[in-house]
Amino acid sequence: MHLTPTIVLVSGAYHVPSMMDLLAARLEQSGYRTRTSGLVSVDRPDLSVEDDIAALTNDLLRPLIVEEHRDIVLYLHSYAAFPCSAAIAGLSKSERSTKRQEGGIVGLVYQSAFIPIEGDTVLGMLGGKLAAWQEVNALTPKEIFYNDVPEPLATEASKKVSDQSLAIFHPSSGPVFYGTEHFNNRRVYIHTTKDQALPPFAQRLFVENSGVEWDVRRIDAAHCPFLSEPTMLAEMLVGLTKGFVATY
């Protein structure tokens, strides 16, 4: 089966979609279409996990897959994986193919990301309390998010960091779908070894506690390799995409 998926890049908490532009450009140079997306809970203090799930489902995934019949690889940064783990329900290419429906999620890539199981909260996954820097606005973004990003890009990125609704930290996750058989051999976790926002030990625990097998990769970068190592990350995503396609 010949597939050329669209690579969909979803930024995490405090981040806006334009922060993925360097990575998107590298992927497009490699011949892949991209789509960048953020989360509605960014800059909206009244919105929470349920709102992120609804927006990801109705405004991003279903239009691409159900209406445009696109095959996609879903790259999820940090908190974005928490709502997206629910939003992907029924949208895998494997499931849709059995119903003779075109389009679907070809593979999942979680990067330094939360992997919720049903009943988890973001706060609980952080050990029950917020870090000192986690307020409505990230207090020290350059040190926490961009500690390996060169100047002047680190300063420019810090200026783009947006307020984050704190309501996302408390609701429990409902059913999640990354663990279905349809994503077997099609789910990848990228560890970021210099991460100050979501430390490597927490990333390892998330993988271990998920109860399913992941293809684990590592990149020697901090929380945002799409800024510090866009070429290396793009090459990794292209390789992973080719691997996902080979399973069909």
C-alpha positions in Angstrom: 0.0 0.0 0.0 1.4 3.4 -1.0 0.8 6.1 1.6 2.3 9.6 2.0 0.8 10.7 5.3 0.3 14.2 6.5 2.4 14.8 9.6 0.2 16.6 12.2 2.2 18.5 14.9 0.3 19.4 18.1 2.0 21.7 20.6 1.6 21.3 24.3 0.6 23.5 27.2 1.8 27.1 27.1 2.8 26.8 23.5 1.3 28.1 20.2 1.3 26.3 16.9 3.9 28.7 15.3 6.5 27.2 17.5 6.4 24.1 15.3 7.2 26.1 12.1 10.9 25.1 11.9 10.1 21.5 12.2 7.2 21.7 9.7 9.5 23.4 7.2 12.1 20.6 7.5 9.4 18.0 7.0 8.0 19.8 4.0 11.5 19.9 2.5 11.5 16.1 2.8 8.2 15.9 0.8 5.6 15.6 3.5 2.6 17.8 4.0 2.2 19.1 7.6 -0.5 20.6 9.8 0.3 22.4 13.0 -2.2 22.8 15.8 -2.4 24.1 19.4 -4.8 23.6 22.2 -7.8 25.7 23.0 -6.9 25.7 26.7 -3.9 27.9 25.9 -4.9 31.6 26.6 -8.4 30.5 27.7 -8.5 30.3 31.5 -12.1 29.0 31.4 -11.3 25.9 29.3 -10.1 22.5 30.4 -9.3 18.9 29.2 -12.7 18.2 27.9 -12.6 21.4 25.7 -9.2 20.3 24.3 -10.5 16.9 23.5 -13.6 18.3 21.7 -11.5 20.8 19.7 -8.9 18.2 18.7 -11.6 15.8 17.7 -14.0 18.1 15.9 -11.7 20.9 14.6 -8.5 18.9 13.7 -8.8 15.2 13.5 -12.2 14.6 12.0 -11.9 17.2 9.3 -8.6 15.8 8.2 -9.6 12.2 8.4 -13.3 11.9 7.8 -13.8 14.9 5.5 -10.5 15.1 3.6 -9.7 11.4 3.9 -6.1 12.0 4.8 -3.8 9.5 6.3 -1.9 11.2 9.2 0.9 10.6 11.6 0.2 12.3 14.9 3.1 14.0 16.7 2.1 15.0 20.2 4.2 17.3 22.4 3.9 17.1 26.2 0.4 17.8 27.6 -1.1 17.5 24.1 -1.0 13.8 24.4 -3.3 13.8 27.4 -6.4 15.0 25.6 -5.3 13.5 22.3 -5.2 10.0 23.8 -9.0 10.3 24.0 -9.5 12.3 20.8 -8.1 9.5 18.6 -11.0 7.2 19.4 -12.1 5.2 16.3 -9.8 7.2 14.0 -6.9 4.8 13.4 -6.4 3.8 9.8 -6.6 0.1 10.8 -10.1 0.5 12.2 -11.3 2.7 9.4 -10.0 0.3 6.7 -12.0 -2.5 8.1 -15.1 -0.4 7.5 -13.9 0.5 4.0 -13.4 4.1 5.1 -10.5 6.2 3.7 -8.0 8.0 5.8 -7.0 7.5 9.4 -4.1 7.8 11.9 -1.2 5.7 10.6 0.9 6.1 13.7 1.4 7.9 17.0 4.5 9.7 18.2 4.5 11.0 21.8 7.4 13.3 22.6 8.2 13.9 26.3 4.5 13.4 26.7 1.9 12.4 29.3 0.5 8.9 28.7 -2.7 8.8 30.7 -4.5 5.8 31.8 -8.2 6.1 32.5 -8.8 8.0 35.8 -5.4 9.8 35.7 -5.2 13.6 36.2 -2.4 15.8 34.9 -1.7 16.9 38.5 -1.6 13.3 39.7 0.9 12.4 37.0 3.0 15.3 38.2 3.2 13.8 41.7 0.2 15.7 43.1 1.6 19.3 43.0 2.6 21.8 40.4 6.2 22.7 39.9 7.4 26.2 41.2 7.3 27.5 37.6 3.8 26.3 36.8 1.3 29.1 37.1 -1.1 30.6 34.6 2.1 31.9 32.9 5.2 29.8 32.9 7.5 31.8 35.1 10.9 30.8 33.7 10.3 29.5 30.2 13.8 30.0 28.9 15.3 27.8 31.7 12.5 25.2 31.7 11.5 24.8 28.0 14.4 26.2 26.0 17.6 25.5 28.0 19.3 24.1 24.9 17.8 26.5 22.3 20.3 28.9 20.8 19.9 32.7 21.0 18.2 34.7 19.8 15.7 31.9 19.2 15.3 31.1 22.9 14.4 34.7 23.7 12.0 34.9 20.8 10.3 31.6 21.8 10.0 32.8 25.4 8.1 35.8 24.2 5.6 33.6 22.5 4.8 31.5 25.6 1.2 32.0 26.4 -1.0 31.7 29.5 -2.3 28.2 30.2 -5.6 27.4 31.8 -4.9 25.7 35.2 -8.2 23.9 34.9 -6.4 21.2 32.8 -4.6 19.8 35.8 -7.6 18.5 37.7 -10.1 16.5 35.5 -9.7 12.8 35.4 -9.0 11.1 32.0 -11.8 9.1 30.5 -11.1 6.2 28.2 -7.9 6.4 26.2 -7.1 4.7 22.9 -3.4 4.6 22.2 -3.3 1.1 23.6 -5.7 -0.5 21.2 -4.4 -3.3 19.0 -4.8 -1.0 16.0 -1.7 1.0 17.2 0.5 -2.1 17.9 3.9 -1.5 16.2 2.6 2.0 15.4 3.2 3.8 18.7 6.5 5.6 19.5 7.7 7.5 22.6 10.6 10.0 22.2 12.5 10.6 25.4 14.2 14.0 25.7 17.2 13.5 27.8 17.9 17.1 28.9 14.3 17.9 29.8 13.7 20.3 32.7 9.9 20.5 32.2 9.1 16.8 32.3 12.2 15.1 33.6 13.4 11.9 32.0 12.5 9.7 35.0 8.9 10.9 34.7 8.9 10.1 31.0 10.1 6.6 31.8 7.4 6.1 34.4 4.7 7.1 32.0 5.9 4.5 29.5 6.2 1.8 32.1 2.8 2.5 33.6 0.9 2.7 30.3 0.6 -1.1 30.1 1.4 -1.3 26.4 4.6 -1.6 24.3 6.2 1.4 22.8 9.0 1.8 20.4 11.2 4.0 22.6 13.6 6.5 21.0 15.8 9.2 22.5 16.9 12.6 21.5 19.7 14.5 23.3 17.6 17.6 23.8 15.5 19.5 26.2 11.7 19.8 26.2 11.4 21.4 22.8 13.6 19.7 20.2 11.4 21.2 17.4 13.3 24.4 18.2 16.7 23.2 19.3 17.1 20.2 17.0 14.5 20.6 14.2 16.6 18.9 11.5 17.4 15.9 13.7 13.8 15.6 14.9 12.5 15.9 11.3 14.8 13.1 10.2 13.5 10.9 13.0 9.9 11.6 12.2 10.5 10.8 8.5 12.0 7.5 9.4 9.2 6.7 11.9 6.6 7.6 9.3 8.2 5.3 6.7 8.2 2.6 9.4 4.5 3.1 10.1 3.6 3.0 6.5 5.5 -0.3 6.1 3.1 -2.0 8.5 0.1 -1.6 6.1 
